[in-house]
Amino acid sequence: MAPHTIITAAEWTLTAETAEGAPQAIFSAVCLTCGAEAQPVDGERLPVEVWALKHTGLHPTHRQFKAVTECFWRVDPAPSNPYRETESRGARP
C-alpha cells in the first residue's frame, strides 16, 4: 500500500476551462414578466439579445429580462503545488 501524503497548504490556479468540447460560455435570458426563456446558446450572446428584443416586440409590456451566463472553470496546481509534479508524471493525487 502506497503511503499517503497530506498537503496542508498548496497554491492553485483558477482559469477558464479550455478542454476540447468545453463550452466557452452558455448564454440565455428569462422574461421577468411571463417567465419565457430564450434557447441557450453556446459562445455568442447576440441570438439571446435578439430574442429579448423580439419578445418585447411581440409583448410590448415585457421589458425586463434576467440575463443568464454560464461559464466554466478549472483548477490546476500552481508551480509551487506538489500535485503539479505528481500530475506531470501521470499519477493522480
C-alpha beads as a LAMMPS data file, in Angstrom:
LAMMPS data file: protein, C-alpha beads

93 atoms
92 bonds

1 atom types
1 bond types

-500.0 500.0 xlo xhi
-500.0 500.0 ylo yhi
-500.0 500.0 zlo zhi

Masses

1 110.0

Atoms # bond

1 1 1 0.000 0.000 0.000
2 1 1 1.371 3.411 -1.015
3 1 1 1.956 5.995 1.713
4 1 1 -0.472 8.900 1.802
5 1 1 0.654 12.492 1.629
6 1 1 -1.187 15.286 3.374
7 1 1 -0.753 18.739 1.900
8 1 1 -1.505 21.396 4.471
9 1 1 -1.088 24.389 2.162
10 1 1 -0.866 24.482 -1.599
11 1 1 -1.353 27.082 -4.304
12 1 1 -3.893 26.504 -7.037
13 1 1 -4.669 28.371 -10.256
14 1 1 -8.250 29.077 -11.346
15 1 1 -8.696 29.539 -15.105
16 1 1 -11.341 29.202 -17.779
17 1 1 -11.933 25.617 -18.871
18 1 1 -10.420 25.206 -22.328
19 1 1 -10.551 21.431 -22.741
20 1 1 -11.770 20.110 -26.066
21 1 1 -15.551 20.177 -26.162
22 1 1 -15.913 22.508 -23.174
23 1 1 -18.342 25.376 -23.858
24 1 1 -16.867 28.865 -23.991
25 1 1 -19.973 30.222 -22.253
26 1 1 -23.680 29.474 -22.373
27 1 1 -25.975 32.496 -22.772
28 1 1 -29.720 32.662 -22.142
29 1 1 -32.371 35.060 -20.839
30 1 1 -35.635 34.910 -18.945
31 1 1 -38.529 37.354 -19.293
32 1 1 -39.320 38.644 -15.805
33 1 1 -42.939 39.344 -16.787
34 1 1 -44.043 35.954 -18.116
35 1 1 -41.118 33.610 -17.468
36 1 1 -40.470 32.835 -21.147
37 1 1 -36.897 31.686 -21.714
38 1 1 -34.550 32.135 -24.626
39 1 1 -32.975 28.988 -26.037
40 1 1 -29.473 28.656 -24.521
41 1 1 -26.667 29.426 -26.983
42 1 1 -23.017 28.358 -26.748
43 1 1 -20.392 31.028 -27.285
44 1 1 -22.363 34.039 -28.502
45 1 1 -24.922 36.248 -26.841
46 1 1 -26.324 38.025 -29.902
47 1 1 -29.077 35.435 -30.579
48 1 1 -30.273 35.829 -26.980
49 1 1 -30.265 39.620 -27.258
50 1 1 -32.281 39.390 -30.486
51 1 1 -34.708 37.011 -28.759
52 1 1 -35.285 39.565 -25.962
53 1 1 -35.916 42.362 -28.462
54 1 1 -38.337 40.214 -30.464
55 1 1 -40.099 39.087 -27.292
56 1 1 -40.689 42.702 -26.294
57 1 1 -41.838 43.436 -29.861
58 1 1 -44.486 40.721 -29.518
59 1 1 -45.341 41.691 -25.919
60 1 1 -44.707 45.452 -25.508
61 1 1 -45.154 45.412 -21.727
62 1 1 -42.492 42.695 -21.275
63 1 1 -39.373 44.827 -20.916
64 1 1 -37.336 43.278 -18.127
65 1 1 -35.136 40.229 -18.524
66 1 1 -32.700 38.287 -16.447
67 1 1 -29.565 37.614 -18.486
68 1 1 -28.051 34.244 -17.657
69 1 1 -24.419 33.437 -18.439
70 1 1 -22.776 30.166 -17.503
71 1 1 -19.005 29.986 -17.714
72 1 1 -16.808 27.022 -16.923
73 1 1 -13.666 26.975 -14.801
74 1 1 -10.973 24.536 -13.878
75 1 1 -8.469 24.461 -11.038
76 1 1 -4.908 23.292 -11.633
77 1 1 -1.909 23.048 -9.342
78 1 1 0.288 26.154 -9.379
79 1 1 4.042 25.684 -9.993
80 1 1 4.749 25.509 -6.247
81 1 1 1.994 22.932 -5.605
82 1 1 3.286 19.361 -5.026
83 1 1 0.372 17.972 -7.056
84 1 1 1.804 19.616 -10.184
85 1 1 4.749 17.242 -10.198
86 1 1 2.506 14.259 -9.445
87 1 1 0.209 15.110 -12.373
88 1 1 3.125 15.656 -14.756
89 1 1 4.174 12.035 -14.108
90 1 1 0.645 10.869 -14.964
91 1 1 -0.286 9.889 -11.413
92 1 1 -3.482 11.012 -9.756
93 1 1 -3.266 12.662 -6.317

Bonds

1 1 1 2
2 1 2 3
3 1 3 4
4 1 4 5
5 1 5 6
6 1 6 7
7 1 7 8
8 1 8 9
9 1 9 10
10 1 10 11
11 1 11 12
12 1 12 13
13 1 13 14
14 1 14 15
15 1 15 16
16 1 16 17
17 1 17 18
18 1 18 19
19 1 19 20
20 1 20 21
21 1 21 22
22 1 22 23
23 1 23 24
24 1 24 25
25 1 25 26
26 1 26 27
27 1 27 28
28 1 28 29
29 1 29 30
30 1 30 31
31 1 31 32
32 1 32 33
33 1 33 34
34 1 34 35
35 1 35 36
36 1 36 37
37 1 37 38
38 1 38 39
39 1 39 40
40 1 40 41
41 1 41 42
42 1 42 43
43 1 43 44
44 1 44 45
45 1 45 46
46 1 46 47
47 1 47 48
48 1 48 49
49 1 49 50
50 1 50 51
51 1 51 52
52 1 52 53
53 1 53 54
54 1 54 55
55 1 55 56
56 1 56 57
57 1 57 58
58 1 58 59
59 1 59 60
60 1 60 61
61 1 61 62
62 1 62 63
63 1 63 64
64 1 64 65
65 1 65 66
66 1 66 67
67 1 67 68
68 1 68 69
69 1 69 70
70 1 70 71
71 1 71 72
72 1 72 73
73 1 73 74
74 1 74 75
75 1 75 76
76 1 76 77
77 1 77 78
78 1 78 79
79 1 79 80
80 1 80 81
81 1 81 82
82 1 82 83
83 1 83 84
84 1 84 85
85 1 85 86
86 1 86 87
87 1 87 88
88 1 88 89
89 1 89 90
90 1 90 91
91 1 91 92
92 1 92 93
